[in-house]
Amino acid sequence: MTTDAHRLAQAFIAALSAGDLPDTLLTDDMQVWTTSSRQWGGGEAYQGGVRLLGALFPEGYRFTVHAVTAEDDRAVIEAEAEGRFGDGVLYTNTYVFIIRHRGGKIASVAEHFDPTPVREVFVPRMQAWLAARPGG
């Protein structure tokens, strides 16, 4: 059975893959926790991170969803993602997203992932990309 929570989870993954998480999917007070931040923060910073994914992976950062479990006001998404950096290096990671929703919009996201490839592959390339930008 497909519920509103399932549809919202699918829209969330599609937005991440597109590199653009629109305001229309989020509550005004949306909060985010990630493995790397280890704290709750606002949606604007998370939206910036999603746009960064779109910039770092010119061919896209694609998610393969293995399962979506939804109940009450939450959905849990188990997924893997991969993308190729501009320098050709393939980046992959596994994710578990816990999304809470309210009024048909995402109210919070807890994003769990393997920090090792982030530290060893993602961060150095992100830093190089940022440094190469004008004013970087």
N, CA, C and O atoms as CSV, one atom per row, in Angstrom:
chain,resi,resn,atom,element,x,y,z
A,1,MET,N,N,0.840,-1.175,0.000
A,1,MET,CA,C,0.000,0.000,0.000
A,1,MET,C,C,0.891,1.247,0.000
A,1,MET,O,O,1.847,1.334,0.771
A,2,THR,N,N,0.575,2.197,-0.858
A,2,THR,CA,C,1.309,3.453,-0.918
A,2,THR,C,C,0.563,4.503,-0.099
A,2,THR,O,O,-0.618,4.766,-0.325
A,3,THR,N,N,1.275,5.092,0.852
A,3,THR,CA,C,0.682,6.110,1.708
A,3,THR,C,C,1.268,7.469,1.344
A,3,THR,O,O,2.189,7.564,0.533
A,4,ASP,N,N,0.720,8.521,1.956
A,4,ASP,CA,C,1.288,9.849,1.758
A,4,ASP,C,C,2.756,9.873,2.178
A,4,ASP,O,O,3.572,10.538,1.539
A,5,ALA,N,N,3.096,9.153,3.246
A,5,ALA,CA,C,4.485,9.100,3.712
A,5,ALA,C,C,5.378,8.447,2.664
A,5,ALA,O,O,6.509,8.886,2.456
A,6,HIS,N,N,4.883,7.403,2.002
A,6,HIS,CA,C,5.650,6.761,0.931
A,6,HIS,C,C,5.870,7.739,-0.224
A,6,HIS,O,O,6.979,7.848,-0.746
A,7,ARG,N,N,4.817,8.445,-0.618
A,7,ARG,CA,C,4.936,9.400,-1.729
A,7,ARG,C,C,5.906,10.523,-1.376
A,7,ARG,O,O,6.687,10.961,-2.221
A,8,LEU,N,N,5.858,10.987,-0.135
A,8,LEU,CA,C,6.770,12.041,0.294
A,8,LEU,C,C,8.214,11.522,0.309
A,8,LEU,O,O,9.134,12.251,-0.062
A,9,ALA,N,N,8.416,10.285,0.730
A,9,ALA,CA,C,9.751,9.682,0.717
A,9,ALA,C,C,10.277,9.583,-0.711
A,9,ALA,O,O,11.449,9.867,-0.957
A,10,GLN,N,N,9.433,9.187,-1.645
A,10,GLN,CA,C,9.840,9.100,-3.047
A,10,GLN,C,C,10.178,10.483,-3.602
A,10,GLN,O,O,11.147,10.628,-4.348
A,11,ALA,N,N,9.395,11.493,-3.249
A,11,ALA,CA,C,9.668,12.859,-3.706
A,11,ALA,C,C,10.981,13.371,-3.123
A,11,ALA,O,O,11.727,14.080,-3.798
A,12,PHE,N,N,11.265,13.015,-1.873
A,12,PHE,CA,C,12.509,13.410,-1.215
A,12,PHE,C,C,13.710,12.817,-1.953
A,12,PHE,O,O,14.667,13.534,-2.248
A,13,ILE,N,N,13.671,11.530,-2.250
A,13,ILE,CA,C,14.778,10.871,-2.948
A,13,ILE,C,C,14.936,11.449,-4.349
A,13,ILE,O,O,16.061,11.662,-4.803
A,14,ALA,N,N,13.842,11.703,-5.032
A,14,ALA,CA,C,13.917,12.307,-6.371
A,14,ALA,C,C,14.569,13.684,-6.295
A,14,ALA,O,O,15.363,14.041,-7.164
A,15,ALA,N,N,14.240,14.458,-5.267
A,15,ALA,CA,C,14.821,15.798,-5.100
A,15,ALA,C,C,16.319,15.704,-4.814
A,15,ALA,O,O,17.101,16.472,-5.374
A,16,LEU,N,N,16.727,14.780,-3.956
A,16,LEU,CA,C,18.156,14.594,-3.682
A,16,LEU,C,C,18.896,14.221,-4.961
A,16,LEU,O,O,19.975,14.747,-5.236
A,17,SER,N,N,18.319,13.320,-5.733
A,17,SER,CA,C,18.944,12.887,-6.978
A,17,SER,C,C,19.051,14.028,-7.982
A,17,SER,O,O,19.989,14.070,-8.778
A,18,ALA,N,N,18.102,14.946,-7.948
A,18,ALA,CA,C,18.105,16.096,-8.860
A,18,ALA,C,C,19.028,17.213,-8.373
A,18,ALA,O,O,19.311,18.155,-9.114
A,19,GLY,N,N,19.495,17.109,-7.126
A,19,GLY,CA,C,20.364,18.139,-6.574
A,19,GLY,C,C,19.625,19.408,-6.196
A,19,GLY,O,O,20.213,20.489,-6.166
A,20,ASP,N,N,18.338,19.282,-5.906
A,20,ASP,CA,C,17.533,20.450,-5.545
A,20,ASP,C,C,16.376,20.018,-4.662
A,20,ASP,O,O,15.463,19.329,-5.117
A,21,LEU,N,N,16.413,20.421,-3.406
A,21,LEU,CA,C,15.359,20.099,-2.450
A,21,LEU,C,C,14.479,21.340,-2.297
A,21,LEU,O,O,14.831,22.258,-1.556
A,22,PRO,N,N,13.344,21.378,-2.987
A,22,PRO,CA,C,12.539,22.601,-3.019
A,22,PRO,C,C,11.821,22.894,-1.703
A,22,PRO,O,O,11.483,21.989,-0.940
A,23,ASP,N,N,11.602,24.173,-1.465
A,23,ASP,CA,C,10.869,24.622,-0.281
A,23,ASP,C,C,9.497,23.970,-0.183
A,23,ASP,O,O,9.000,23.740,0.920
A,24,THR,N,N,8.881,23.670,-1.320
A,24,THR,CA,C,7.521,23.118,-1.323
A,24,THR,C,C,7.435,21.758,-0.646
A,24,THR,O,O,6.345,21.328,-0.269
A,25,LEU,N,N,8.570,21.069,-0.484
A,25,LEU,CA,C,8.571,19.768,0.201
A,25,LEU,C,C,8.783,19.895,1.703
A,25,LEU,O,O,8.623,18.915,2.431
A,26,LEU,N,N,9.144,21.095,2.182
A,26,LEU,CA,C,9.598,21.261,3.556
A,26,LEU,C,C,8.683,22.171,4.374
A,26,LEU,O,O,8.132,23.144,3.859
A,27,THR,N,N,8.529,21.837,5.658
A,27,THR,CA,C,7.854,22.766,6.560
A,27,THR,C,C,8.782,23.952,6.811
A,27,THR,O,O,9.993,23.848,6.615
A,28,ASP,N,N,8.223,25.061,7.238
A,28,ASP,CA,C,9.033,26.254,7.502
A,28,ASP,C,C,10.061,26.030,8.611
A,28,ASP,O,O,11.114,26.668,8.629
A,29,ASP,N,N,9.747,25.117,9.537
A,29,ASP,CA,C,10.639,24.874,10.673
A,29,ASP,C,C,11.373,23.527,10.555
A,29,ASP,O,O,11.760,22.932,11.561
A,30,MET,N,N,11.554,23.068,9.337
A,30,MET,CA,C,12.196,21.776,9.092
A,30,MET,C,C,13.558,21.700,9.782
A,30,MET,O,O,14.326,22.662,9.762
A,31,GLN,N,N,13.848,20.552,10.389
A,31,GLN,CA,C,15.101,20.324,11.105
A,31,GLN,C,C,15.810,19.107,10.513
A,31,GLN,O,O,15.174,18.185,10.003
A,32,VAL,N,N,17.161,19.127,10.593
A,32,VAL,CA,C,17.971,18.057,10.018
A,32,VAL,C,C,19.046,17.631,11.009
A,32,VAL,O,O,19.634,18.457,11.707
A,33,TRP,N,N,19.289,16.335,11.054
A,33,TRP,CA,C,20.424,15.762,11.777
A,33,TRP,C,C,21.141,14.862,10.780
A,33,TRP,O,O,20.500,14.081,10.077
A,34,THR,N,N,22.473,14.964,10.712
A,34,THR,CA,C,23.237,14.056,9.855
A,34,THR,C,C,24.361,13.422,10.662
A,34,THR,O,O,24.763,13.934,11.707
A,35,THR,N,N,24.857,12.303,10.159
A,35,THR,CA,C,25.970,11.618,10.812
A,35,THR,C,C,27.151,12.558,10.989
A,35,THR,O,O,27.824,12.526,12.019
A,36,SER,N,N,27.406,13.397,9.989
A,36,SER,CA,C,28.579,14.280,10.066
A,36,SER,C,C,28.353,15.493,10.954
A,36,SER,O,O,29.300,15.977,11.575
A,37,SER,N,N,27.129,15.998,11.033
A,37,SER,CA,C,26.890,17.193,11.860
A,37,SER,C,C,26.641,16.843,13.316
A,37,SER,O,O,27.014,17.591,14.220
A,38,ARG,N,N,26.011,15.705,13.532
A,38,ARG,CA,C,25.662,15.228,14.878
A,38,ARG,C,C,24.883,16.256,15.690
A,38,ARG,O,O,24.939,16.267,16.920
A,39,GLN,N,N,24.164,17.108,14.992
A,39,GLN,CA,C,23.310,18.071,15.686
A,39,GLN,C,C,22.148,18.427,14.780
A,39,GLN,O,O,22.197,18.226,13.566
A,40,TRP,N,N,21.116,18.952,15.387
A,40,TRP,CA,C,19.956,19.373,14.621
A,40,TRP,C,C,20.205,20.763,14.076
A,40,TRP,O,O,20.750,21.622,14.770
A,41,GLY,N,N,19.808,20.983,12.844
A,41,GLY,CA,C,19.955,22.288,12.216
A,41,GLY,C,C,18.781,22.544,11.298
A,41,GLY,O,O,17.905,21.694,11.138
A,42,GLY,N,N,18.768,23.711,10.703
A,42,GLY,CA,C,17.663,24.112,9.849
A,42,GLY,C,C,17.752,23.562,8.438
A,42,GLY,O,O,18.785,23.049,8.006
A,43,GLY,N,N,16.650,23.684,7.747
A,43,GLY,CA,C,16.537,23.159,6.400
A,43,GLY,C,C,17.349,23.904,5.360
A,43,GLY,O,O,17.760,23.306,4.366
A,44,GLU,N,N,17.595,25.202,5.556
A,44,GLU,CA,C,18.334,25.972,4.552
A,44,GLU,C,C,19.735,25.414,4.326
A,44,GLU,O,O,20.172,25.284,3.183
A,45,ALA,N,N,20.433,25.089,5.393
A,45,ALA,CA,C,21.781,24.532,5.265
A,45,ALA,C,C,21.729,23.190,4.545
A,45,ALA,O,O,22.597,22.891,3.725
A,46,TYR,N,N,20.727,22.389,4.842
A,46,TYR,CA,C,20.582,21.089,4.190
A,46,TYR,C,C,20.296,21.270,2.705
A,46,TYR,O,O,20.841,20.544,1.874
A,47,GLN,N,N,19.455,22.220,2.373
A,47,GLN,CA,C,19.175,22.503,0.970
A,47,GLN,C,C,20.461,22.919,0.243
A,47,GLN,O,O,20.676,22.539,-0.908
A,48,GLY,N,N,21.306,23.694,0.912
A,48,GLY,CA,C,22.590,24.072,0.328
A,48,GLY,C,C,23.465,22.858,0.081
A,48,GLY,O,O,24.141,22.778,-0.944
A,49,GLY,N,N,23.458,21.909,1.011
A,49,GLY,CA,C,24.222,20.676,0.845
A,49,GLY,C,C,23.710,19.850,-0.320
A,49,GLY,O,O,24.496,19.235,-1.041
A,50,VAL,N,N,22.409,19.830,-0.508
A,50,VAL,CA,C,21.825,19.092,-1.632
A,50,VAL,C,C,22.229,19.748,-2.953
A,50,VAL,O,O,22.552,19.052,-3.915
A,51,ARG,N,N,22.214,21.075,-3.005
A,51,ARG,CA,C,22.669,21.786,-4.223
A,51,ARG,C,C,24.150,21.511,-4.487
A,51,ARG,O,O,24.571,21.412,-5.640
A,52,LEU,N,N,24.933,21.390,-3.420
A,52,LEU,CA,C,26.356,21.072,-3.562
A,52,LEU,C,C,26.526,19.706,-4.220
A,52,LEU,O,O,27.408,19.532,-5.061
A,53,LEU,N,N,25.695,18.739,-3.849
A,53,LEU,CA,C,25.749,17.422,-4.497
A,53,LEU,C,C,25.544,17.565,-5.997
A,53,LEU,O,O,26.244,16.941,-6.794
A,54,GLY,N,N,24.575,18.397,-6.372
A,54,GLY,CA,C,24.313,18.611,-7.792
A,54,GLY,C,C,25.508,19.209,-8.511
A,54,GLY,O,O,25.753,18.886,-9.674
A,55,ALA,N,N,26.257,20.075,-7.839
A,55,ALA,CA,C,27.427,20.715,-8.458
A,55,ALA,C,C,28.635,19.778,-8.514
A,55,ALA,O,O,29.385,19.791,-9.490
A,56,LEU,N,N,28.822,18.977,-7.486
A,56,LEU,CA,C,29.993,18.095,-7.419
A,56,LEU,C,C,29.901,16.885,-8.343
A,56,LEU,O,O,30.916,16.331,-8.765
A,57,PHE,N,N,28.677,16.487,-8.649
A,57,PHE,CA,C,28.457,15.303,-9.488
A,57,PHE,C,C,27.753,15.725,-10.773
A,57,PHE,O,O,26.525,15.680,-10.848
A,58,PRO,N,N,28.523,16.139,-11.790
A,58,PRO,CA,C,27.923,16.680,-13.008
A,58,PRO,C,C,26.988,15.707,-13.733
A,58,PRO,O,O,26.083,16.132,-14.452
A,59,GLU,N,N,27.207,14.416,-13.544
A,59,GLU,CA,C,26.325,13.414,-14.173
A,59,GLU,C,C,25.216,12.974,-13.229
A,59,GLU,O,O,24.422,12.099,-13.576
A,60,GLY,N,N,25.147,13.569,-12.039
A,60,GLY,CA,C,24.110,13.246,-11.065
A,60,GLY,C,C,24.598,12.325,-9.964
A,60,GLY,O,O,25.574,11.592,-10.122
A,61,TYR,N,N,23.899,12.384,-8.853
A,61,TYR,CA,C,24.145,11.515,-7.705
A,61,TYR,C,C,22.868,10.705,-7.544
A,61,TYR,O,O,21.875,11.207,-7.016
A,62,ARG,N,N,22.887,9.465,-7.993
A,62,ARG,CA,C,21.685,8.659,-8.104
A,62,ARG,C,C,21.493,7.718,-6.916
A,62,ARG,O,O,22.423,7.048,-6.468
A,63,PHE,N,N,20.270,7.691,-6.430
A,63,PHE,CA,C,19.902,6.841,-5.305
A,63,PHE,C,C,19.159,5.613,-5.801
A,63,PHE,O,O,18.288,5.699,-6.667
A,64,THR,N,N,19.517,4.472,-5.236
A,64,THR,CA,C,18.766,3.238,-5.427
A,64,THR,C,C,18.105,2.932,-4.094
A,64,THR,O,O,18.789,2.678,-3.102
A,65,VAL,N,N,16.789,2.954,-4.067
A,65,VAL,CA,C,16.042,2.713,-2.835
A,65,VAL,C,C,15.805,1.214,-2.698
A,65,VAL,O,O,15.293,0.563,-3.608
A,66,HIS,N,N,16.189,0.686,-1.544
A,66,HIS,CA,C,15.994,-0.738,-1.277
A,66,HIS,C,C,14.703,-0.996,-0.507
A,66,HIS,O,O,14.065,-2.035,-0.674
A,67,ALA,N,N,14.327,-0.038,0.340
A,67,ALA,CA,C,13.087,-0.209,1.104
A,67,ALA,C,C,12.614,1.130,1.644
A,67,ALA,O,O,13.408,2.003,1.994
A,68,VAL,N,N,11.302,1.263,1.700
A,68,VAL,CA,C,10.672,2.391,2.380
A,68,VAL,C,C,9.642,1.800,3.321
A,68,VAL,O,O,8.744,1.070,2.903
A,69,THR,N,N,9.783,2.124,4.593
A,69,THR,CA,C,8.831,1.680,5.602
A,69,THR,C,C,8.185,2.924,6.184
A,69,THR,O,O,8.876,3.833,6.642
A,70,ALA,N,N,6.874,2.962,6.166
A,70,ALA,CA,C,6.181,4.160,6.632
A,70,ALA,C,C,5.100,3.788,7.637
A,70,ALA,O,O,4.372,2.809,7.473
A,71,GLU,N,N,5.024,4.600,8.673
A,71,GLU,CA,C,4.021,4.411,9.707
A,71,GLU,C,C,3.805,5.739,10.403
A,71,GLU,O,O,4.756,6.471,10.674
A,72,ASP,N,N,2.569,6.042,10.686
A,72,ASP,CA,C,2.211,7.274,11.383
A,72,ASP,C,C,2.835,8.487,10.682
A,72,ASP,O,O,2.568,8.730,9.506
A,73,ASP,N,N,3.662,9.245,11.402
A,73,ASP,CA,C,4.214,10.495,10.850
A,73,ASP,C,C,5.645,10.344,10.356
A,73,ASP,O,O,6.367,11.337,10.265
A,74,ARG,N,N,6.075,9.121,10.035
A,74,ARG,CA,C,7.462,8.946,9.630
A,74,ARG,C,C,7.600,7.902,8.522
A,74,ARG,O,O,6.761,7.022,8.331
A,75,ALA,N,N,8.713,8.060,7.806
A,75,ALA,CA,C,9.105,7.078,6.801
A,75,ALA,C,C,10.595,6.824,6.977
A,75,ALA,O,O,11.360,7.743,7.272
A,76,VAL,N,N,10.996,5.583,6.798
A,76,VAL,CA,C,12.399,5.204,6.853
A,76,VAL,C,C,12.777,4.699,5.463
A,76,VAL,O,O,12.124,3.825,4.895
A,77,ILE,N,N,13.857,5.282,4.936
A,77,ILE,CA,C,14.313,4.937,3.592
A,77,ILE,C,C,15.695,4.289,3.708
A,77,ILE,O,O,16.615,4.869,4.283
A,78,GLU,N,N,15.827,3.090,3.158
A,78,GLU,CA,C,17.131,2.434,3.066
A,78,GLU,C,C,17.569,2.539,1.613
A,78,GLU,O,O,16.857,2.100,0.711
A,79,ALA,N,N,18.756,3.128,1.386
A,79,ALA,CA,C,19.181,3.391,0.012
A,79,ALA,C,C,20.693,3.350,-0.131
A,79,ALA,O,O,21.438,3.445,0.844
A,80,GLU,N,N,21.114,3.208,-1.360
A,80,GLU,CA,C,22.512,3.374,-1.742
A,80,GLU,C,C,22.540,4.460,-2.802
A,80,GLU,O,O,21.576,4.652,-3.543
A,81,ALA,N,N,23.669,5.173,-2.862
A,81,ALA,CA,C,23.796,6.214,-3.875
A,81,ALA,C,C,25.180,6.167,-4.483
A,81,ALA,O,O,26.146,5.727,-3.859
A,82,GLU,N,N,25.251,6.637,-5.730
A,82,GLU,CA,C,26.540,6.730,-6.383
A,82,GLU,C,C,26.533,7.891,-7.353
A,82,GLU,O,O,25.504,8.275,-7.909
A,83,GLY,N,N,27.716,8.430,-7.531
A,83,GLY,CA,C,27.914,9.509,-8.482
A,83,GLY,C,C,29.380,9.599,-8.829
A,83,GLY,O,O,30.246,9.147,-8.079
A,84,ARG,N,N,29.642,10.188,-9.975
A,84,ARG,CA,C,31.017,10.337,-10.433
A,84,ARG,C,C,31.394,11.812,-10.342
A,84,ARG,O,O,30.748,12.671,-10.942
A,85,PHE,N,N,32.451,12.088,-9.580
A,85,PHE,CA,C,32.949,13.454,-9.466
A,85,PHE,C,C,33.424,13.937,-10.837
A,85,PHE,O,O,33.605,13.142,-11.759
A,86,GLY,N,N,33.620,15.242,-10.955
A,86,GLY,CA,C,34.120,15.816,-12.189
A,86,GLY,C,C,35.463,15.248,-12.615
A,86,GLY,O,O,35.785,15.241,-13.803
A,87,ASP,N,N,36.263,14.762,-11.639
A,87,ASP,CA,C,37.572,14.169,-11.978
A,87,ASP,C,C,37.461,12.689,-12.354
A,87,ASP,O,O,38.471,12.024,-12.585
A,88,GLY,N,N,36.229,12.181,-12.413
A,88,GLY,CA,C,36.004,10.804,-12.840
A,88,GLY,C,C,35.942,9.776,-11.738
A,88,GLY,O,O,35.595,8.624,-12.001
A,89,VAL,N,N,36.266,10.150,-10.505
A,89,VAL,CA,C,36.261,9.203,-9.393
A,89,VAL,C,C,34.814,8.877,-9.000
A,89,VAL,O,O,33.987,9.768,-8.808
A,90,LEU,N,N,34.535,7.570,-8.887
A,90,LEU,CA,C,33.211,7.104,-8.484
A,90,LEU,C,C,33.092,7.172,-6.969
A,90,LEU,O,O,33.987,6.730,-6.249
A,91,TYR,N,N,31.988,7.725,-6.488
A,91,TYR,CA,C,31.718,7.822,-5.056
A,91,TYR,C,C,30.429,7.069,-4.768
A,91,TYR,O,O,29.430,7.248,-5.464
A,92,THR,N,N,30.452,6.224,-3.739
A,92,THR,CA,C,29.253,5.499,-3.328
A,92,THR,C,C,29.106,5.592,-1.814
A,92,THR,O,O,30.086,5.754,-1.086
A,93,ASN,N,N,27.874,5.487,-1.361
A,93,ASN,CA,C,27.624,5.434,0.074
A,93,ASN,C,C,26.270,4.784,0.300
A,93,ASN,O,O,25.432,4.724,-0.600
A,94,THR,N,N,26.073,4.297,1.521
A,94,THR,CA,C,24.786,3.732,1.923
A,94,THR,C,C,24.128,4.702,2.902
A,94,THR,O,O,24.808,5.397,3.656
A,95,TYR,N,N,22.806,4.738,2.878
A,95,TYR,CA,C,22.054,5.699,3.688
A,95,TYR,C,C,20.852,5.052,4.341
A,95,TYR,O,O,20.263,4.103,3.823
A,96,VAL,N,N,20.509,5.595,5.493
A,96,VAL,CA,C,19.212,5.379,6.108
A,96,VAL,C,C,18.699,6.764,6.463
A,96,VAL,O,O,19.297,7.465,7.280
A,97,PHE,N,N,17.599,7.152,5.852
A,97,PHE,CA,C,16.953,8.428,6.140
A,97,PHE,C,C,15.718,8.157,6.983
A,97,PHE,O,O,14.932,7.262,6.673
A,98,ILE,N,N,15.548,8.917,8.033
A,98,ILE,CA,C,14.322,8.864,8.812
A,98,ILE,C,C,13.655,10.219,8.632
A,98,ILE,O,O,14.166,11.249,9.072
A,99,ILE,N,N,12.512,10.193,7.982
A,99,ILE,CA,C,11.794,11.425,7.663
A,99,ILE,C,C,10.536,11.496,8.519
A,99,ILE,O,O,9.758,10.544,8.587
A,100,ARG,N,N,10.355,12.615,9.154
A,100,ARG,CA,C,9.084,12.877,9.854
A,100,ARG,C,C,8.355,13.940,9.055
A,100,ARG,O,O,8.960,14.888,8.555
A,101,HIS,N,N,7.052,13.769,8.943
A,101,HIS,CA,C,6.283,14.706,8.134
A,101,HIS,C,C,5.105,15.275,8.920
A,101,HIS,O,O,4.616,14.696,9.890
A,102,ARG,N,N,4.684,16.431,8.446
A,102,ARG,CA,C,3.556,17.123,9.063
A,102,ARG,C,C,2.867,17.929,7.963
A,102,ARG,O,O,3.515,18.687,7.241
A,103,GLY,N,N,1.568,17.764,7.843
A,103,GLY,CA,C,0.818,18.532,6.860
A,103,GLY,C,C,1.262,18.295,5.428
A,103,GLY,O,O,1.195,19.205,4.602
A,104,GLY,N,N,1.718,17.074,5.117
A,104,GLY,CA,C,2.126,16.743,3.768
A,104,GLY,C,C,3.502,17.248,3.382
A,104,GLY,O,O,3.869,17.215,2.208
A,105,LYS,N,N,4.274,17.719,4.366
A,105,LYS,CA,C,5.619,18.217,4.104
A,105,LYS,C,C,6.611,17.586,5.075
A,105,LYS,O,O,6.229,17.079,6.130
A,106,ILE,N,N,7.890,17.625,4.702
A,106,ILE,CA,C,8.931,17.067,5.549
A,106,ILE,C,C,9.211,18.028,6.691
A,106,ILE,O,O,9.546,19.190,6.464
A,107,ALA,N,N,9.073,17.540,7.931
A,107,ALA,CA,C,9.331,18.351,9.126
A,107,ALA,C,C,10.727,18.092,9.684
A,107,ALA,O,O,11.320,18.973,10.306
A,108,SER,N,N,11.256,16.882,9.464
A,108,SER,CA,C,12.621,16.600,9.896
A,108,SER,C,C,13.190,15.439,9.100
A,108,SER,O,O,12.472,14.573,8.601
A,109,VAL,N,N,14.520,15.462,9.004
A,109,VAL,CA,C,15.270,14.384,8.353
A,109,VAL,C,C,16.430,14.028,9.270
A,109,VAL,O,O,17.171,14.904,9.714
A,110,ALA,N,N,16.582,12.747,9.549
A,110,ALA,CA,C,17.791,12.234,10.194
A,110,ALA,C,C,18.481,11.395,9.122
A,110,ALA,O,O,17.933,10.399,8.650
A,111,GLU,N,N,19.690,11.809,8.745
A,111,GLU,CA,C,20.420,11.177,7.644
A,111,GLU,C,C,21.618,10.419,8.204
A,111,GLU,O,O,22.574,11.021,8.692
A,112,HIS,N,N,21.556,9.101,8.129
A,112,HIS,CA,C,22.627,8.230,8.612
A,112,HIS,C,C,23.364,7.655,7.404
A,112,HIS,O,O,22.735,7.207,6.446
A,113,PHE,N,N,24.698,7.669,7.449
A,113,PHE,CA,C,25.496,7.151,6.346
A,113,PHE,C,C,26.847,6.696,6.870
A,113,PHE,O,O,27.205,6.958,8.018
A,114,ASP,N,N,27.592,6.008,6.010
A,114,ASP,CA,C,28.937,5.549,6.359
A,114,ASP,C,C,29.884,6.746,6.277
A,114,ASP,O,O,30.058,7.303,5.193
A,115,PRO,N,N,30.505,7.162,7.394
A,115,PRO,CA,C,31.366,8.342,7.359
A,115,PRO,C,C,32.725,8.120,6.692
A,115,PRO,O,O,33.382,9.093,6.321
A,116,THR,N,N,33.163,6.875,6.529
A,116,THR,CA,C,34.493,6.627,5.967
A,116,THR,C,C,34.632,7.142,4.538
A,116,THR,O,O,35.573,7.890,4.274
A,117,PRO,N,N,33.750,6.786,3.599
A,117,PRO,CA,C,33.918,7.342,2.254
A,117,PRO,C,C,33.721,8.858,2.207
A,117,PRO,O,O,34.276,9.525,1.334
A,118,VAL,N,N,32.952,9.395,3.120
A,118,VAL,CA,C,32.797,10.847,3.180
A,118,VAL,C,C,34.147,11.482,3.510
A,118,VAL,O,O,34.594,12.410,2.836
A,119,ARG,N,N,34.776,10.972,4.541
A,119,ARG,CA,C,36.057,11.509,5.005
A,119,ARG,C,C,37.173,11.285,3.985
A,119,ARG,O,O,37.974,12.185,3.733
A,120,GLU,N,N,37.230,10.083,3.397
A,120,GLU,CA,C,38.354,9.718,2.532
A,120,GLU,C,C,38.200,10.146,1.074
A,120,GLU,O,O,39.198,10.400,0.398
A,121,VAL,N,N,36.970,10.229,0.584
A,121,VAL,CA,C,36.758,10.515,-0.839
A,121,VAL,C,C,36.010,11.833,-1.049
A,121,VAL,O,O,36.449,12.680,-1.827
A,122,PHE,N,N,34.896,12.004,-0.364
A,122,PHE,CA,C,34.027,13.158,-0.614
A,122,PHE,C,C,34.653,14.469,-0.160
A,122,PHE,O,O,34.759,15.408,-0.949
A,123,VAL,N,N,35.064,14.546,1.085
A,123,VAL,CA,C,35.562,15.808,1.650
A,123,VAL,C,C,36.765,16.362,0.888
A,123,VAL,O,O,36.767,17.553,0.579
A,124,PRO,N,N,37.791,15.561,0.567
A,124,PRO,CA,C,38.919,16.141,-0.177
A,124,PRO,C,C,38.506,16.736,-1.531
A,124,PRO,O,O,39.014,17.783,-1.930
A,125,ARG,N,N,37.589,16.069,-2.232
A,125,ARG,CA,C,37.153,16.583,-3.535
A,125,ARG,C,C,36.263,17.803,-3.374
A,125,ARG,O,O,36.326,18.728,-4.184
A,126,MET,N,N,35.442,17.815,-2.346
A,126,MET,CA,C,34.615,18.993,-2.088
A,126,MET,C,C,35.504,20.191,-1.763
A,126,MET,O,O,35.271,21.288,-2.270
A,127,GLN,N,N,36.510,19.992,-0.932
A,127,GLN,CA,C,37.420,21.085,-0.573
A,127,GLN,C,C,38.177,21.602,-1.798
A,127,GLN,O,O,38.343,22.811,-1.957
A,128,ALA,N,N,38.634,20.700,-2.658
A,128,ALA,CA,C,39.333,21.109,-3.877
A,128,ALA,C,C,38.398,21.880,-4.794
A,128,ALA,O,O,38.797,22.882,-5.386
A,129,TRP,N,N,37.159,21.424,-4.917
A,129,TRP,CA,C,36.180,22.101,-5.762
A,129,TRP,C,C,35.888,23.504,-5.226
A,129,TRP,O,O,35.830,24.469,-5.989
A,130,LEU,N,N,35.703,23.606,-3.906
A,130,LEU,CA,C,35.433,24.917,-3.305
A,130,LEU,C,C,36.623,25.860,-3.480
A,130,LEU,O,O,36.439,27.044,-3.765
A,131,ALA,N,N,37.845,25.341,-3.310
A,131,ALA,CA,C,39.051,26.169,-3.450
A,131,ALA,C,C,39.241,26.647,-4.887
A,131,ALA,O,O,39.798,27.722,-5.107
A,132,ALA,N,N,38.792,25.877,-5.856
A,132,ALA,CA,C,38.966,26.230,-7.270
A,132,ALA,C,C,37.932,27.259,-7.744
A,132,ALA,O,O,38.099,27.852,-8.810
A,133,ARG,N,N,36.899,27.468,-6.987
A,133,ARG,CA,C,35.869,28.443,-7.375
A,133,ARG,C,C,36.404,29.859,-7.240
A,133,ARG,O,O,37.261,30.123,-6.395
A,134,PRO,N,N,35.910,30.765,-8.059
A,134,PRO,CA,C,36.323,32.170,-7.908
A,134,PRO,C,C,36.021,32.654,-6.482
A,134,PRO,O,O,34.917,32.471,-5.969
A,135,GLY,N,N,37.007,33.261,-5.872
A,135,GLY,CA,C,36.847,33.738,-4.500
A,135,GLY,C,C,37.033,32.638,-3.469
A,135,GLY,O,O,36.920,32.892,-2.270
A,136,GLY,N,N,37.327,31.380,-3.930
A,136,GLY,CA,C,37.466,30.236,-3.039
A,136,GLY,C,C,38.754,30.228,-2.355
A,136,GLY,O,O,39.027,29.324,-1.565
